[in-house]
Amino acid sequence: MQGAFPRRNSERQSLMKEKLARSETSDTASDGSRPTSIDTPRRSKRAFDNDDDDDYSFSDYSIYSGMQAREKFQFPIPVTYNRHRTRRYLIGTAILGIFLISYNYISATHIKTAHRRPGRTAAVIRDQHEPYFSDLYKNSEAGPSAFPLSLQSALPSDLCSICDCHASPAFYAPSVNYALELPPRPHVKDIYPSPDSVDMNEFMRQTILDIYCARQHLDPYQALKLVRRSGSNLGEMMSWSLGGLEFGKPTIYLTTATSPNGKAGTIRPQYFRRSGRAIRTWMAQEEALIRNKHPGWQVVWIVAEDEVDIDPLVVRTLRRTGVPYIYFAYGLTRSWGNAQKNAVMQVVYALSRPEERGGLLGPGPVYGLDDDNKMLPDLMSLLIKVDRIGIVPVGNLGADAWEAPVVDELGEIVESESLWQWRKYAFDFGGFSFNSSLLGTAVAGPMFWKHNDFAGESEFLDQIIGNIRDLEPLCGRHQVQDCHYVYHNEPLTQIEMMTDDEEIAYVNKFGAERLFQVLGIEDRESDQRRADAYRPPNDDDEPESLPGDNEGEPNEEDNPSEVEVNEGE
């Protein structure tokens, strides 16, 4: 310790000796033992008495109060004790270092270890034989079908390893690297086992996978996710029932873009059941015509889901309707249904294109049926009149609750009663139908629906017509367009709100005849009220009363004999 601090001058030492002399008269402990840490005055006095004893040292700064200096000093540290402590410190440090090195080595080579990621509090147990990214999968940060964008560089391949990106548009053709994960593209002989037969399962699988690879309104990551999932989740992504369809027969193509986040919400199955019941009713009428040697029409319902999976409840409802359908996932986009509208048109084109280009069914009208719309069976009879593109009135829209075309004295459409007058062609998606032969000819593909914002009906029609007079009024060429067969965003009635199980219980209790009778009464009453409210007033005609307004008064319909007498007069 000698030389560690500068020696104090003799004047300061004298001052301290005098102070210590006044406070203590003895420099030894009361029991004659070696001074302890609490004997500070004694030890300090002895330090001054013996200049050769450097066991104690004072601090190197002084605080002066007036003419008297007050010294601050450190507790004495004997040289011998300091030396021993340093040795023990070095030995302890060495032992601790050896222990830490050994612990880290054992932890790094142990079979299972705790791997803590930043921002997480729970440790992840990982086997040494597992890949590093298995930790991410176990923590739900990523999954085999949901690889995070930040780790895309670690993917074993990209979309072009599954799709032939050199073609325009790209189509499904996985490389040999996916031989175990994805099935190969089916051969023509697999789809057409004989000249007069087709394997619809292979045809539809190939068609939808080709649509995924074409990835219209999808980014590469979304398309890659859909295609990769199809390898092991095909049943969760697409479903169809196409029994009874005939080659080349004229077909009505009903299309629906749907989403679990749409207006229909959790009661979508009930909406689909209502539409399916109307379609099936019209199909029964067509079947009667076919039995009378009429060529008739067939119907296929094409539904695209804005999700990576389809809804099993919707699948069950579609199967129970008895309507041939195709239901597949095409998302997730959440972009006003633009991607789904284009996807269903791609399926329509694949089915209705000329036979030499791979088509199966005949041409026919394409109609957009929103999942929350209500249609009556008579609408189908209007759709088959479409030559190029036709217009029908839509309820719950327009200034007078009906959005109908305005027809002049020549029977041509000149404008619309829509509230969206700033559009070039102001018609709702459920207000027009077009011929399927326009897809791939007048409307270029594979992006038939080119709009990527809200609405888009006007932009689609602009691809087909050059003037609003080119549109066809399907209600006829008379000026009053009063055929009311479709309603926009029509709420369900109380009886329609029943689930499938509740409806089955209702039928078991009251019978199917009672159910259809109630449904028919509700439809007729609702449609009659709407029709009466829409007809323009005529001063020459007396106002018509609603059913039930004149109860108790005689009615011509209740007395057929009176009707005959009046006719005879």
Phi, psi and omega in degrees: 000350183293132181087356181292323178233151179290144178295140178280151181289162186297327181295317179293321179294322179296319179298317181290325180295320180294320180294319181289327180294324180289328184272333184221143178249354180229142180257016178235155178293157182298331181261007177077007180273176179293141181305141178254181184293340179271354178267046186302313181300316181298313183295321179295321179297317182293330178295321178287326180292331183238097182293339181280346181272107182256029180291339185235148180219147180262163178290162187263020176224153183235150175242121183259133173237100187070232181264359184252133181265138177245114184274138167256137183222158178273155174296143184294139177236105179300145180299317183297321180292320179299319181295317179294320180295322178297319179296314179296323179297316179296318180295317179296320178297318179297317179296318179296319178298316179298321180295316180294319179297317180295320181295316180295322180295316179295321180294322182289332184255003181288155183297315179233138183221163179267124179245112184257123179268154181300139177081359179246147180259338182267134178280152180247125179273125184230133177281146184293340180269354179273150175292160184299321186289351175297331175300318181294320179295318183295335181261011176062018174284330178212159178219166181303330180254005181221059183291130183293147181299327182294342181246022182299330181296341180273358178296143180290340179202178178238189184298326183287352173277346178251328181247150176276094184283349177286339178276158178228106002279164179295148179227166186290119178199079185293147178284172182295339179295342181252023183298327181271337184266319185236140176290151180289169176293130182295145177283162180299323180292337176284325179281320180243082181297335177213165183299337183246021180216158180215140175272101185293332178296313179292322181297313183289322178299314180295320182297312183290322177293325174296323178293321176299315182293325178293335173042052174285130183066016176238149172273166183303325181293317179297316180295318179298320180297316180296315183293317181294323180294332183295341181295323183234359182230034185299318181294338178271354185246337182207149180208147178205157174215105189238021179294141178094348178286148183243148178299134170068004183280140178307135189227138170267124181256104175267128184238142180221127171258118187231163180206142175294345179261010182279189183293327181295329175062224186283351180256028176304317180305323179293322176295315178297323179295320178298314179293319180297325179294320178294318179296316182294327177297316178293322179298325178296323176294321179293323179297326176294322178293321181296323178296338178263030175070015175277137183300322175070180180235159172238160186233141170225135184251119184249121186235130177244129182262130177277066179199174176274346177227157176269163183271118181298331177292321176292322177301313181298320180294317180297320179296321183286339179292333184081006179268131174303132186217161171225122185229121183214158180272139176209083181184190017260127182241317183052054183228059175059019177077011182296316180296321182287323176298321178290322182296318180293327176292327175296320178293319177302316180296318180297326181277325190258356180297163181305150184300324180293345178255009174104005180285160182241315186260168180279169178287167180175182181288144175247124184231135179268108181257105178297150184294336180256010176277159174243130177236149175258155182304327182296341177300323181297327179291334175282323185297325183289354177274353185297128174264305178237296175208125185242160184236137175231151176293150180233128180281164181068018177226169177080174183290327182252031179069008175220127176260100185237157175286149175263120185251133180275187183292343177274356181081021180249146180284129181245336177194184181236152176273017181289156175278352182264061188289344179285349176282150179294316176234098188271079178227146180285161179299328177271009183256003179218158176218144182229161181283135183297338181292348178285338179287128182088353177241278178289328179249112183286144178245180004280353177267086179286317177264097190272347183286141180232027178228192180296147180066229181114357181298316181297320180294324178292314180297330181294340176285341188253320186243160177249347181211147183296337179290347178284348180283152184250123176282110186286343177283355185113167184269013175280157189288330179272108180267086188244026173273114189245094186234359180214141184230131181279132174049052181274122180295157177282146173282174183296319181288331179282343181285349182295143174285174179300317181294320178293323178293320177298318178296323178296316180295319179297331183272316187248344181098153181293327181298320179295319180300310182290332176294314179296316179299319180294320179296316180298318180296314183295316181296317181294315182292322180295318178298318180294317181295317180295323180290337185271326186303130180295145181292148179229123184294333182282339182262144174285146181299135179276143181262152178284158179302131178097352181288329184243048180295137180095341178276152180295146182230135182299326181292334180279348183228083183299327182296323180292326178296317181295321180297315181297321180294323179293323178295000000 
